[in-house]
Amino acid sequence: MSGIDKMRKPDVFVVADNVLSPLGKTTAENFGKLKENVSAVKQQHLPAISSPPFYASLFGKDEIFIKTDAPVYTKFERLLIASIENALQGSGIDTKDNKTVLIISSTKGNISLLENEQYHPELKKRIALSSSAKLIAEYFGFTRRPVIISNACVSGVVAMISGMRLLRSGQYENAVIAGADVISAFILSGFQSFQALSPQVCRPFDKLRNGLNLGEGAGTILLSTDEKYRKNIKVLGGSVSNDANHISGPSRTGQELSYAIRQSLHDADLSSGDIGFISAHGTATVYNDEMEARAIALSGLQSVPLNSLKGYYGHTLGAAGLIESIISLQSLKHGLVLPTLGFTECGVTKPVNVVASPLPTKANYFLKTASGFGGCNAAVVFGK
């Protein structure tokens, strides 16, 4: 075997996926609703969460996710279980195989338990993401210790990159990657304190954008290096960076996200000209959209069709990177880039090619970007 052969990175294939949101319980249901331009973001009147009404994408309070009477699972955990269960059906992935790893992505997990229960040491243990991951691993019979990724709003993208790297290393052959978050008074009040919430459905990259909407949801993606999946779409490359600018304010130049984009392209052995479309983070906040547009321009991608799905789902936090990547996989398969809901006029200083209506595409590759509090950035590339 030559030195070049030894250095060849194993292909990482997408085996199956699931999106569980207020729009639907399967990826197909979600993509169907999006093609009909249906948004789950609505005005919510929930005094238990917020005195004033707010716009968000939320599940109904009586929504049933899994068929069990066991009270041991929280809403957050039930979302994860339901999403993983759907993705695993017929996938051929064995969760009991010691070559299969579970990766959980979330920003806040069970933090809402603090709102309703008296604090004590057992509650502290219960809130820990490790407790949730252990319960979910036991539910599905995973034999290896689960991996937890909690890195603000890039968590979902970082979880996929981590899965790709673990598979490339040979430690595992299969990865089950799932992310979820639920909206609570704690989370909502935090964004309200930043004055970051829009009083209407958000408008990513638009001149009149004035904030984000929050959303609930879960997403699961199954990855494998097994050659029997070789006809499937692949995770080709990914990278993470940090701009160390401010705890809540992104870089003003976009250089650091651009670095992650360029490194992900290098990892994928692609150039900017290969990318058919971009699934942007696109929160519709003034500074995030501006930074992201600058990063895209610095990366030579300003002419590439770009969309944001935040107007349909809101910002689903630790699930966002997964949900938006999975929907983009459907776009790649169906040859259709979905529009950016609410966009009418470009409002960033470095213009980007925002898709405002359904766009047929023959793309072979797409880029997914994400950024979050603390200056974290991530980018991942998928391709046929």
N, C-alpha and C positions, 0 to 999 in steps of 0.2 A: 504493500500500500504506500502510495506517495505521501509526502508531507502535506501536499494540498488536500488530498483525500482525508487525511487525519484531521485537518482543520475544518472540514466541511460541517456546517451546522445542521443538525437533524431538522427535517421539516416538521412543523407543528401545525396540525390540521384541526379545523373546527368540526367537531363531530355533531353537535346538536346545541340547541339553545332554548331559552324561554324568556319572555317578558310578561310579567304579571303587574298590571296597573289598573287604575279605574277605567281604562278603555277596553280591557280584555284580559283573559287569563292565559292566553297563549300568544306566541309571537305572531302567528297568522292573524288572529283576531285583532291584535294591535296594529299590524301593518295595514290591514283592511280598513280600519277606522281612519288611520292617517291618510290613506289614499282618498278617503271621502272628506278630508279636511276637518275631521271632528277633533275638537280639543276637550281634554278632561279638566281644564282649568276653569273654575267657576267661582262666583262670589259665595263665600262661606259665612254662615251666621252660627257661630259656635262659641257662646259666652264662656264655656269651660276652658277654652283655649285662648280666646281674645275677646275683649269687650267690643271693639269696633269690628265690623265685617272686614274680611280680607279675601283676596283672590288666591286660590290654591287648587291643586289636583289631589283630592282626598277620596279614600274608600268610604262607603257607607258604614255607619256604626254597627250594622248587623251583618256585615259581610263575613261569609264563612270561607276560610282558606283551606283548612284540612279537616278531614272527617275523624275527629277524635273529641271525646269529652274530657280528656286529661287536661287539668288546669295548669299543668306544669309549664306549658309553652305560652310565652307572651305573644302579642300581635306581631312584633318584630320577628320572632322566631317562626311563627306560623307562616309568615310571608316567605321566608327563606325556604322552609320545608316544602311549601306548595310549589315554589318555582323550581327547586332542585328536582322534586318528584316528577314534574312534567317534563323537564329536560332529559331526565334519565330514561323515560319510557321508550323502549325499543332502541336505545342508543348502543347497546352492546358493552357499555362501560360497567365493570364490576367494582362496586364501592368497597368490597371486602378484600380486594387484591392489594397487597402491600406496595404495589407499584402505582397506586392511585392516591392522589393527594387532594384534600379538601382545602380550598382557600375562601375565607369569608371576608367581605369588604363592607365596611360601614363607618359612618362618621360618629353617630351618637348611640346606636344600639338601643339598649333598654334604659336610657337616661330618664325617660318619662316616669319610671318607677319612683323616682325621688319626689315627684309631685303628689303622689297619692298614698305613700307609705311612710311610717315613722322610720327615721334613719337608725340603723344598728349594724353591727359588723356583718351579719348574714346578708343584709340588703346590699352592702358594699360588694360582697362577693357575688351576689346575684346579678348586679348591674354590669360586672366585668364582662367584656366581650369574650374572654376565655370561657366563661360559664356557658354562654350561648353556643359557642363553637363546639364545646364538649357535648352538649345536649343534641345538637344537630348531627355531629359525627356518630353518636350512639344511635340515633334514630335510623340512620342509613347503614350502620355497620362498618364505617370506615375503621381500618385497623391502625392507620398511621395518625400521628398527632396533627390536628388541623393547623393551618397557617392563618393568621389574622392580619389584615391590612387596614389600618385606620389612619389615613393621611389626608384629612380634610376632603375637599371635593375632587381630588385626583385619585381617591382610593380605588374606584372601579377600574380605571385605566392601569394604575400601578399593580392591581391584583392580576390583571391579564398579562402584564409584562413579567411579573414574578412567576406566574404559571409557565409562560413560555420559557423563561430562563431555567426553571427547575427541570422542565422536560428536556431542554437542550443539554443539560448537565448529565443526563442519564440517571439521575436519582429516582425519577418517576417516568412512567410511560403515559399516564393519564392524569388530567387535572380537572376537577370539578370546581368551578369558580363562581361564587354567588355573592350578590350584594343586595342590601336592602336598607331602607330607613323609613321611619314613620314620623309624622309631624306632631309635636307636642307644644304645650304652652312655653316650655323652656326654650325650644328651638325657635319658635316663632318670635318670642320676645327678644331674642338675641338679634335677629335680623331687623326687627322693628327698632331696636336701639341704635342700629347703624343707619336707620332711615333708608334701608336698601330695598324695601318692598314696594312694588308698583300698585297703585290703586285701581288697576285694570289688568287685562291680560297683557303680559309683557311683550316687548317689541325688540328682539335682538338686532343689534347693529343699525337700528333705525334712528333717524334724526331726532325723533320725539321720545326715544326710550327714556324711562325714568325709574327703572328698578326691576327686580325679579319677582317671580312667583315661586312658592315652594310646592313640593309634590311628594306623594308617597308612591312606593313601588318597589319591585324586586326584579332582578335579572340574573340569569344563570347561563354560563357558556361552558361547554365541555370541550377540552382540548386533548389531543393525543398525538404521539409520534408513530403510531401503528400504521404501516404502509397500506393497510386495507382501506384507509380513508384518503388515499392519495389523490383522489379526484375532487376532494373537498377544498373549499377556500382555506387559506393558510394565514396564520399570524406570522408576518415576515420580519418584523423588527419593532423595537420600542426603546424609549429612553426617558429618563427623569432628570429634572434640574430644579434648582431653587434660586430665586432672585434676591433673597435676603433684603428686600426693600422695606417691608413694613408688615406688622402682624396681620393687618386686614387690607392693606392697599397694595395692588400689584405694581410691578415694575413700570416705569414711565416710558421705557424704551422698547420693551418687547424682546430684548436681546437674549434673555435667558430662556424664554419659551422657544424662541427661534433655535437656540442651541439644542434643545430637546428634539425639535422637529428635524433638524439637520442630522443629528445623531441617529434618530430612528430611521431615516432614509438610508444612511450609511449602513446601519445594521441590516437593513432589508436589501442591500445591494441595488438600490434604486436612486434615481435622480428626481428633482422636483418636476421635471417634464413627464414623468411616468404616472403621477397622481391624477386620477380622474375626477375626484371630488373630495371635499373636506367636511367632516362632521365636527363642527366647532363646538367649543364649550358654550359660547354665546349666551351669557346669563341675562343680558339686556341691562346690566348696570353700566353707568357711564364709563368708569375706568377699566373694567374688565374687557369690554368690547373694544375699547381703544387700544389697550395693550395687545390684545389678541390680533387685531388687524395689523398692528405694527410688526408683530412677530411673523405673521404670514407673509407680509411684504418683504421683510428681511430674508425670508427663506425662499424668495422667488416664486411664491405661490399666489400672488395677488389676482391672477387671472383665472385661477382654478375655481369652478363652481363650489359654493360653500353653503351649508345650511346649519341652522340651530333648531333643535326640537323642543326648546324650553317653552315655547308657546303652546305646545300640546300636552306636555307632561309636568310643566313647572320644573324646578330644580330638585331632583330626587337625591341629591347629596351623594352618599356612598354607593348608590345604585346607578347614578347618572351615566358614568362612563360605560358601564355594562349595557344598560338599556339602549343608549344611543349608538353604541357599536353594533349591537344585535340588529337594530332597525336598519343601520347602514349596510349590514351584511345582506339584508333583504333587498335593499336598493341595488346592491351589486348583482344579486341573483336575478332580479326582475328588470334591471336596466332602467331604473327610475329614481331620480334624486327628488326627494320630497321638498316642498317649499318651506320657507321660514315664515311661520305665521306672524302676522302683524307688521312685516317689513314692507315699507313703501318707498322710503328715500334714505340713501346712505348717510349715516351720521358719524362716521369716523374719518379722521384726517388722512389716513392711508387707505384709500378705497379698496374694498375687496369685492369679489364677484358673488354677492348674496343671491341665492336662488329664491325668486319671489313667486314662482308658479311651477307646477310639476315639470321636471326636465328629463326627457329621455336621455339615456347615456349608454355608451358602449365601454365604459370604464372597466379596467382590469384590476385597479388598485385604488384604495381610499385611505385617507389619513384621519385619525381621530385625535383631537387635542383636548386638554383639560388643564385648568388652573385652580388654585384654591388659597385659602387663608394661610398665612405663614410664608407666602411666596412660592409655594410648590407648583411645579408644572410637569406635565407628562404628555407624551405623544406615542401613538402606536399605529403601525401600518398593517393593513390586511390586503390580501390579493388572491386572485384566481390561480 
